[in-house]
Amino acid sequence: MTDLRTFDIQQLLVTETGLRAAQVEQTVALLEAGATVPFIARYRKEATGELDEVQIRQLQERLSYFKELEERRQTILKSIDEQGRLSDELRRRILAVRQKTELEDLYLPYKPKRRTKALIARERGLEPLAGQLLAETAGTAIEQLAAPFVNPELEVPDVSAALAGAGHLLAEQFADSADARASVRQLTWEQGEFCSQPARGKAGTVSKYEMYYDYREPLKQIPSHRMLAMRRGEKEEVLRLTIAAPDDEILSRLARLLIPTDSSCRDWLQQVLEDAYQRLLAPAIEVELRLQAKKSADEDAIRVFAENLRNLLLAAPAGSKRVLGVDPGLRTGSKLAAVDATGRFLEHATIYPHAGGSAKLEAAQRELQRLVEQQKIEMIAIGNGTAGREMDQFVRQTLKSAGRQLPVVMVSEAGASVYSASDIAREEFPDLDLTVRGAISIARRLQDPLAELVKLDPKSIGVGQYQHDVSQSALKKALDEVVESCVNYVGVNLNTASWALLSFVSGIGESLAKAIVRYRDDQGEFDRRDQLLKVPRFGQKAFEQAAGFLRIRSGAQPLDNTAVHPERYALVKQLLADAGVSLPQLLAEPQRLDRLDLQRYVSAEVGLPTLRDIVAELKKPGRDPRESFVTTSFREDVMEVKDLKEGMQLNGVVTNVAAFGAFVDIGVHQDGLVHISQLADRFVKDANDIVKVGQQVQVRVLSVDQERKRIGLTMRQGESAGDSRPAQKVAPQKKRSPVDPASAFEKAGFRVKRKK
């Protein structure tokens, strides 16, 4: 039995991706040998032809898809063969398939079925009649053809019953036709409309889904956020969703495809075809296309979430500073937690500056000043939730009265409460209260957002769109890949990293990460990378994959604080010798490496891409690839939504980017929305092309709805900045697509208020 060989799958990958055969072959070999995507992208550039992580992950996903396709193909071939129905033509068609859907279409007629009307008709001996009716060209009346099949003993009492049974057999045959299913699928996708109506008993009721009570939009064009919003409305039993297909055109095409042109039973066969379409084909294809549209919407939403998460994780770190973290509160007080330059917890306290009374205010000032002085605090991080702006004002005034000048930074506390109650937090601080753990996390987020945020489930960070409505397995896979990519892009300090951070390093995982931390606790800090081989179960393969992404500050080997892989240390030694410089000298004169002819060092194992990377690392050893840290200041006269006035110019920080715009923190405990039409003076297709999560922006207030706490903002500079971009023309019979700016807060799957 012929099957696809590995070479054939690789050829498919070449055709699909447009990459060279050698790139595909060697990348696939590395993946199948257990190499991680970050390792391949960073340390095997010669083998892959300098493919980046996105391209390698695409190859990985498609390789997995084709392998699953091949496994399913062999299962199907075996099943049909065991039935004795595998013809040479069918085998050829199955072996030629490159899509799972097409493979399942071919298998459908041979797939074991439940007891259907067609199966019952077959048991009653009506299959020959169905064949005669389909092939009849001589003009014989259908009743005359059916008469010999009347048999009361087989529950075929008359001609009508015989024709009905034959009709069921042909209807199933038509519905099981792979060509027919492909045709219906293609026409419905291209011309169908996704329709929404109120569910039974919901017409006229007030709900956040009213805009979808009488709504339709081309199926293949519907944006992700609207698809997911309507599906959520259906799940909540407020909406009823359907797909309106071009039935007349579909039936016309099916007739040409399935009914012989010279048939003398054409009218009867047309009725059978309509029954097959309405009863069997249309419902099945609608289910398929709804799932396809949902998958497409999921992919868009996950892409937005992943992009937001990447920008948040790669936010500029404040660095090795002694920080005082503040988890603000009103009645229950504000928790203060001091950490040293490595994030080690030092001391905590609780103050009540907003609880009323000058005595509590003065006590809070004294305690704040004491902590700042005794712990030699260099920066103060304040959570941006409840009482965040009030605490910001209190801290600044207290420092000013004491004659101190320290940076005071508002830090997003999204997910802080999730971390505080997590197993990781309990493991780190078993004796501390949840709120104190939250203050520590806020302080550490300022020092290094990446190192702290990896401890959280990404879904709790608050930068997603409809994250609870999309495929959870696909979402987890995508977000885990983002975290892995970011961690390995930045690199990890082997002697200070938590096991949570280490677990995302290439080749390590949770089990090895915990083993590393235990070894570090028992034996002390690592002095060299190769000491990792002494960690239980940390073998050569793990070392190869992980070593280049781990950093050791001030260790015995200076190269251990760079992204140069240990496998290239000998090469570096040769480069330095030829340049006539030691590594410490190179820090003062990095330009001396520019005199080297790198082509001299090219070998079968090392090419120019790796040599250029090594030189770049040697010029700036231990550099952090993230941007430099910059603080953001909010207007001191704007503390709450009621302080906002239309036309106000404000500083803000982008907290979330969605398909329809960006949410911006302007320091009033409620994010404002910059609709996509207000992001720039030009047409914007993707909000992420203009703004990123964590980016500092200047906005102007367009509208304020205090009752519903909705804030409309603009970043446009033109004279017509207050006007939305005109809607595009839509065919008269179709409704206009709803614009989501003001109502987006509830309808887009985002929380209206920040919560700890």
KOLBA-169559 format. One line per 4 residues: number of its first residue (from 1); for each residue x, y, z of C-alpha. Coordinates in steps of 0.2 Angstrom, whole numbers. Example, Ala and Ser with C-alpha at 12.3 -4.5 7.8 and 13.67 -1.06 7.14 Angstrom:
1 = 62 -22 39 ~ 68 -5 36;
//
This chain:
1 = 0 0 0 ~ 8 17 -6 ~ 9 31 7 ~ 17 48 8;
5 = 36 47 12 ~ 45 60 23 ~ 52 67 7 ~ 35 70 0;
9 = 29 79 16 ~ 45 90 15 ~ 41 94 -3 ~ 23 99 2;
13 = 31 111 15 ~ 43 118 2 ~ 28 121 -10 ~ 17 129 4;
17 = 30 140 12 ~ 40 145 -3 ~ 56 141 6 ~ 71 131 -1;
21 = 71 113 0 ~ 88 113 10 ~ 80 125 23 ~ 65 114 25;
25 = 75 98 26 ~ 87 104 39 ~ 74 113 50 ~ 63 98 50;
29 = 78 87 55 ~ 82 99 69 ~ 64 99 75 ~ 62 80 75;
33 = 79 79 84 ~ 70 88 99 ~ 78 105 96 ~ 67 120 102;
37 = 61 134 91 ~ 71 148 100 ~ 87 137 99 ~ 85 133 81;
41 = 82 152 77 ~ 97 158 87 ~ 110 145 86 ~ 107 135 69;
45 = 105 150 57 ~ 117 141 44 ~ 106 126 44 ~ 90 135 42;
49 = 96 149 30 ~ 92 162 44 ~ 74 157 47 ~ 66 167 61;
53 = 55 160 75 ~ 39 164 65 ~ 44 154 50 ~ 51 139 60;
57 = 34 138 70 ~ 25 139 54 ~ 35 124 48 ~ 33 115 64;
61 = 14 117 64 ~ 12 112 45 ~ 24 97 48 ~ 12 91 63;
65 = -3 94 52 ~ 4 83 37 ~ 9 70 50 ~ -9 69 57;
69 = -16 69 39 ~ -5 54 35 ~ -10 44 50 ~ -28 47 47;
73 = -25 43 28 ~ -18 26 33 ~ -32 23 45 ~ -45 27 32;
77 = -37 16 18 ~ -36 1 30 ~ -55 3 35 ~ -61 4 17;
81 = -49 -10 11 ~ -56 -21 25 ~ -74 -18 19 ~ -68 -24 1;
85 = -73 -7 -7 ~ -56 0 -10 ~ -54 3 -29 ~ -39 9 -38;
89 = -47 25 -42 ~ -52 28 -24 ~ -35 24 -18 ~ -28 36 -30;
93 = -39 50 -24 ~ -36 47 -6 ~ -17 47 -8 ~ -18 63 -18;
97 = -27 72 -4 ~ -18 87 5 ~ -32 93 16 ~ -41 84 31;
101 = -58 90 26 ~ -56 83 8 ~ -50 67 16 ~ -65 65 27;
105 = -77 69 12 ~ -69 55 3 ~ -71 43 18 ~ -89 48 22;
109 = -98 35 10 ~ -88 21 19 ~ -89 28 36 ~ -99 17 48;
113 = -116 25 51 ~ -130 24 63 ~ -146 17 57 ~ -152 29 44;
117 = -167 29 32 ~ -155 25 18 ~ -148 10 28 ~ -166 3 31;
121 = -170 5 13 ~ -154 -5 8 ~ -160 -19 20 ~ -177 -19 11;
125 = -168 -22 -6 ~ -171 -5 -14 ~ -153 -1 -19 ~ -155 -8 -36;
129 = -170 2 -39 ~ -160 18 -34 ~ -147 14 -47 ~ -160 11 -60;
133 = -169 27 -57 ~ -152 37 -58 ~ -147 29 -74 ~ -164 28 -83;
137 = -164 37 -100 ~ -177 27 -110 ~ -192 36 -103 ~ -199 22 -93;
141 = -211 28 -79 ~ -204 28 -62 ~ -219 19 -55 ~ -216 5 -68;
145 = -198 4 -62 ~ -203 3 -44 ~ -217 -10 -46 ~ -205 -26 -46;
149 = -198 -20 -29 ~ -215 -20 -20 ~ -214 -33 -6 ~ -225 -32 9;
153 = -214 -45 18 ~ -199 -33 18 ~ -211 -18 23 ~ -212 -11 5;
157 = -231 -12 4 ~ -233 -1 -12 ~ -224 8 -26 ~ -224 24 -16;
161 = -215 16 -2 ~ -202 9 -14 ~ -199 26 -22 ~ -197 34 -5;
165 = -184 21 0 ~ -175 23 -16 ~ -176 42 -13 ~ -168 40 4;
169 = -154 30 -4 ~ -150 43 -17 ~ -151 57 -5 ~ -138 49 6;
173 = -128 46 -10 ~ -129 64 -16 ~ -125 71 2 ~ -110 59 4;
177 = -102 64 -13 ~ -86 72 -10 ~ -87 84 -25 ~ -105 89 -20;
181 = -99 93 -2 ~ -84 103 -8 ~ -96 113 -20 ~ -109 117 -6;
185 = -95 122 6 ~ -86 133 -7 ~ -102 142 -12 ~ -109 144 5;
189 = -92 151 11 ~ -90 163 -3 ~ -108 170 -4 ~ -116 165 12;
193 = -121 177 26 ~ -120 175 45 ~ -137 180 52 ~ -142 184 70;
197 = -159 186 77 ~ -166 187 95 ~ -169 170 103 ~ -186 164 106;
201 = -194 176 119 ~ -180 188 118 ~ -187 200 105 ~ -189 218 112;
205 = -179 214 128 ~ -165 226 133 ~ -148 218 132 ~ -130 222 127;
209 = -134 211 111 ~ -148 223 104 ~ -137 228 90 ~ -137 210 84;
213 = -156 207 85 ~ -158 209 66 ~ -141 208 59 ~ -132 199 44;
217 = -115 200 37 ~ -105 191 23 ~ -98 175 32 ~ -81 176 25;
221 = -79 195 30 ~ -86 195 48 ~ -73 202 60 ~ -67 192 74;
225 = -74 202 88 ~ -91 202 81 ~ -91 184 77 ~ -86 180 95;
229 = -98 193 102 ~ -113 185 93 ~ -108 167 98 ~ -107 173 116;
233 = -125 180 114 ~ -130 163 107 ~ -122 154 122 ~ -131 165 134;
237 = -147 161 125 ~ -151 179 119 ~ -147 177 101 ~ -151 164 87;
241 = -137 162 74 ~ -139 154 57 ~ -130 154 40 ~ -140 160 25;
245 = -133 151 10 ~ -137 155 -9 ~ -148 140 -10 ~ -154 142 -28;
249 = -137 143 -35 ~ -131 128 -25 ~ -145 117 -31 ~ -142 122 -49;
253 = -124 118 -47 ~ -128 101 -38 ~ -140 97 -52 ~ -127 99 -65;
257 = -115 89 -55 ~ -126 74 -49 ~ -141 72 -61 ~ -137 64 -78;
261 = -141 77 -92 ~ -150 63 -102 ~ -160 57 -87 ~ -179 53 -90;
265 = -182 54 -71 ~ -175 72 -69 ~ -190 80 -61 ~ -191 66 -47;
269 = -172 66 -45 ~ -173 85 -43 ~ -185 83 -28 ~ -173 70 -21;
273 = -158 82 -23 ~ -168 96 -14 ~ -172 84 0 ~ -153 79 1;
277 = -148 97 2 ~ -160 103 14 ~ -161 88 26 ~ -143 82 25;
281 = -130 93 16 ~ -135 111 21 ~ -136 107 40 ~ -119 97 40;
285 = -110 111 30 ~ -117 125 41 ~ -110 116 56 ~ -93 114 47;
289 = -93 133 42 ~ -98 139 58 ~ -84 130 66 ~ -72 136 52;
293 = -78 154 55 ~ -76 152 74 ~ -59 145 71 ~ -54 160 60;
297 = -61 172 73 ~ -51 162 87 ~ -35 164 77 ~ -38 183 75;
301 = -42 185 93 ~ -27 174 99 ~ -16 184 87 ~ -21 200 95;
305 = -19 193 112 ~ -2 186 108 ~ 4 202 101 ~ -2 212 116;
309 = 6 199 128 ~ 23 200 119 ~ 23 219 120 ~ 19 218 139;
313 = 32 205 143 ~ 45 215 133 ~ 41 231 142 ~ 56 241 147;
317 = 63 236 164 ~ 68 248 178 ~ 83 236 182 ~ 92 233 197;
321 = 85 246 209 ~ 79 245 227 ~ 60 247 225 ~ 46 250 237;
325 = 30 242 230 ~ 13 249 235 ~ -4 240 234 ~ -16 254 237;
329 = -32 253 247 ~ -44 264 256 ~ -53 256 271 ~ -41 241 273;
333 = -26 252 271 ~ -11 252 258 ~ 2 238 259 ~ 20 243 257;
337 = 34 230 252 ~ 52 234 250 ~ 63 223 239 ~ 82 224 235;
341 = 90 226 218 ~ 88 207 215 ~ 70 207 220 ~ 73 199 237;
345 = 59 204 249 ~ 65 215 264 ~ 51 222 274 ~ 33 226 273;
349 = 21 238 282 ~ 3 244 281 ~ -2 263 281 ~ -19 272 281;
353 = -17 289 273 ~ -35 289 266 ~ -44 282 281 ~ -48 299 288;
357 = -40 309 301 ~ -24 319 302 ~ -16 307 315 ~ -17 292 302;
361 = -11 303 288 ~ 4 309 298 ~ 8 291 304 ~ 7 285 286;
365 = 19 299 281 ~ 32 294 294 ~ 31 276 290 ~ 33 279 272;
369 = 48 290 275 ~ 56 277 287 ~ 55 263 274 ~ 62 274 260;
373 = 77 279 272 ~ 80 263 280 ~ 79 252 265 ~ 88 264 254;
377 = 74 264 241 ~ 78 271 224 ~ 61 269 216 ~ 43 268 221;
381 = 30 257 211 ~ 11 260 214 ~ -2 249 208 ~ -15 257 197;
385 = -31 250 204 ~ -42 257 218 ~ -35 273 226 ~ -19 272 215;
389 = -20 290 210 ~ -23 295 228 ~ -8 285 233 ~ 2 293 219;
393 = -2 310 225 ~ 1 306 244 ~ 18 298 240 ~ 24 313 229;
397 = 18 325 242 ~ 27 316 256 ~ 43 314 247 ~ 43 333 242;
401 = 40 338 260 ~ 55 327 266 ~ 66 335 252 ~ 68 318 243;
405 = 67 316 224 ~ 63 298 219 ~ 55 291 203 ~ 36 287 207;
409 = 29 275 194 ~ 11 269 192 ~ 12 250 188 ~ -2 239 181;
413 = -8 227 194 ~ -19 217 183 ~ -17 199 189 ~ -8 204 205;
417 = -22 195 216 ~ -21 180 205 ~ -2 179 208 ~ -5 182 227;
421 = -16 167 229 ~ -6 156 217 ~ 5 141 222 ~ 20 150 216;
425 = 17 165 228 ~ 13 153 243 ~ 29 144 239 ~ 39 160 239;
429 = 31 169 254 ~ 22 156 264 ~ 21 167 280 ~ 15 183 271;
433 = -3 189 269 ~ -10 189 251 ~ -10 208 250 ~ 8 209 255;
437 = 13 197 241 ~ 3 208 229 ~ 14 223 234 ~ 30 213 232;
441 = 24 208 214 ~ 20 226 210 ~ 38 231 215 ~ 46 217 205;
445 = 35 221 190 ~ 44 238 189 ~ 61 230 191 ~ 58 217 177;
449 = 41 214 170 ~ 45 198 161 ~ 53 189 176 ~ 37 193 186;
453 = 23 191 174 ~ 29 174 168 ~ 22 168 185 ~ 5 172 180;
457 = -8 163 168 ~ -7 175 154 ~ -26 176 153 ~ -26 185 170;
461 = -15 199 164 ~ -29 208 155 ~ -23 211 138 ~ -34 199 128;
465 = -50 200 118 ~ -63 187 121 ~ -50 176 129 ~ -63 165 138;
469 = -73 162 121 ~ -59 156 110 ~ -52 138 110 ~ -43 137 126;
473 = -30 124 120 ~ -26 135 105 ~ -25 150 116 ~ -13 141 129;
477 = -2 135 115 ~ 0 152 107 ~ 3 161 123 ~ 15 148 130;
481 = 25 151 113 ~ 25 170 116 ~ 32 168 134 ~ 45 155 128;
485 = 50 167 114 ~ 51 182 125 ~ 61 174 139 ~ 74 167 127;
489 = 75 183 117 ~ 80 193 133 ~ 90 179 142 ~ 89 174 160;
493 = 100 177 175 ~ 104 159 181 ~ 108 164 199 ~ 92 175 202;
497 = 78 168 191 ~ 63 159 199 ~ 59 142 193 ~ 44 149 184;
501 = 55 160 173 ~ 68 146 171 ~ 55 134 165 ~ 52 144 149;
505 = 71 143 145 ~ 74 132 129 ~ 76 114 134 ~ 72 116 152;
509 = 54 114 157 ~ 46 115 175 ~ 54 99 182 ~ 72 104 177;
513 = 69 122 182 ~ 64 116 200 ~ 79 105 200 ~ 91 120 196;
517 = 83 130 210 ~ 86 116 222 ~ 104 114 217 ~ 107 133 218;
521 = 99 133 236 ~ 110 119 242 ~ 126 122 233 ~ 126 141 231;
525 = 126 152 215 ~ 133 145 199 ~ 150 151 194 ~ 150 144 177;
529 = 137 138 164 ~ 145 120 163 ~ 140 118 182 ~ 123 115 176;
533 = 128 97 171 ~ 130 93 189 ~ 111 96 192 ~ 102 80 193;
537 = 94 74 176 ~ 102 89 167 ~ 110 81 153 ~ 120 86 137;
541 = 105 88 127 ~ 97 100 139 ~ 113 109 141 ~ 115 112 122;
545 = 97 119 121 ~ 98 130 136 ~ 115 136 140 ~ 116 151 127;
549 = 100 158 135 ~ 107 158 153 ~ 117 172 160 ~ 130 172 174;
553 = 135 189 180 ~ 153 191 187 ~ 156 172 184 ~ 173 164 181;
557 = 170 164 162 ~ 165 181 155 ~ 157 174 140 ~ 144 166 152;
561 = 136 183 153 ~ 133 184 134 ~ 122 175 122 ~ 138 166 114;
565 = 134 148 115 ~ 148 138 125 ~ 150 127 109 ~ 158 143 101;
569 = 170 148 116 ~ 185 141 107 ~ 181 151 91 ~ 179 167 102;
573 = 196 163 109 ~ 203 162 92 ~ 194 179 86 ~ 201 188 101;
577 = 219 181 99 ~ 219 186 80 ~ 212 204 85 ~ 226 205 98;
581 = 214 209 112 ~ 208 201 128 ~ 189 201 132 ~ 191 215 146;
585 = 201 226 134 ~ 188 223 120 ~ 175 231 132 ~ 185 247 130;
589 = 189 245 112 ~ 175 235 103 ~ 179 243 86 ~ 195 232 86;
593 = 184 217 80 ~ 179 227 65 ~ 196 224 58 ~ 194 205 57;
597 = 189 197 41 ~ 175 186 47 ~ 176 176 30 ~ 192 168 36;
601 = 183 159 51 ~ 169 152 40 ~ 168 133 41 ~ 156 118 38;
605 = 149 121 56 ~ 150 140 57 ~ 144 153 44 ~ 144 172 43;
609 = 127 173 52 ~ 134 165 68 ~ 150 175 67 ~ 141 191 65;
613 = 130 187 81 ~ 146 183 91 ~ 154 199 86 ~ 139 209 91;
617 = 138 200 108 ~ 157 203 111 ~ 154 222 108 ~ 140 223 120;
621 = 141 208 132 ~ 126 206 144 ~ 116 219 135 ~ 97 219 138;
625 = 88 220 121 ~ 73 228 128 ~ 70 247 127 ~ 76 259 140;
629 = 64 263 155 ~ 54 279 154 ~ 42 285 167 ~ 24 292 163;
633 = 16 307 172 ~ -2 309 173 ~ -11 326 175 ~ -12 331 193;
637 = -28 339 191 ~ -37 324 184 ~ -40 310 196 ~ -57 303 192;
641 = -69 302 177 ~ -78 317 184 ~ -63 328 181 ~ -62 325 163;
645 = -68 338 150 ~ -70 336 132 ~ -55 343 123 ~ -43 339 137;
649 = -25 334 131 ~ -18 320 142 ~ -4 308 143 ~ -8 290 144;
653 = -2 272 143 ~ -9 259 131 ~ -16 244 142 ~ -24 234 128;
657 = -26 233 109 ~ -41 226 101 ~ -47 224 83 ~ -57 239 85;
661 = -45 251 94 ~ -34 253 109 ~ -38 255 128 ~ -28 269 136;
665 = -25 272 155 ~ -26 291 158 ~ -25 290 177 ~ -44 290 182;
669 = -46 271 187 ~ -55 269 170 ~ -47 266 154 ~ -53 276 139;
673 = -55 269 121 ~ -47 276 106 ~ -58 268 92 ~ -48 262 77;
677 = -55 277 67 ~ -47 289 80 ~ -29 281 80 ~ -22 291 66;
681 = -26 304 52 ~ -25 290 40 ~ -35 274 37 ~ -29 260 50;
685 = -33 242 46 ~ -24 235 62 ~ -23 244 78 ~ -6 236 82;
689 = 1 245 67 ~ -1 261 77 ~ 1 257 95 ~ 7 243 106;
693 = 3 238 124 ~ 14 248 136 ~ 17 262 124 ~ 16 280 130;
697 = 4 291 120 ~ -4 308 120 ~ -23 308 118 ~ -37 321 118;
701 = -54 318 126 ~ -69 316 114 ~ -83 311 125 ~ -86 307 143;
705 = -101 296 150 ~ -99 297 169 ~ -115 286 172 ~ -108 271 162;
709 = -90 276 165 ~ -86 277 146 ~ -72 288 140 ~ -69 291 121;
713 = -52 297 116 ~ -43 302 100 ~ -25 302 94 ~ -29 311 78;
717 = -21 328 75 ~ -32 334 60 ~ -46 347 61 ~ -59 333 59;
721 = -52 322 73 ~ -69 322 81 ~ -77 314 66 ~ -76 295 63;
725 = -71 289 47 ~ -86 287 35 ~ -93 270 34 ~ -90 261 18;
729 = -104 258 6 ~ -114 241 9 ~ -125 233 -3 ~ -143 239 0;
733 = -150 222 5 ~ -137 221 19 ~ -136 229 36 ~ -122 241 39;
737 = -109 234 51 ~ -111 241 68 ~ -97 252 74 ~ -91 247 91;
741 = -83 262 100 ~ -94 267 114 ~ -102 251 117 ~ -86 241 115;
745 = -82 240 134 ~ -95 227 138 ~ -97 220 120 ~ -79 217 117;
749 = -75 205 132 ~ -65 217 142 ~ -69 222 160 ~ -76 239 162;
753 = -66 242 178 ~ -49 237 184 ~ -49 224 197 ~ -35 218 208;
//
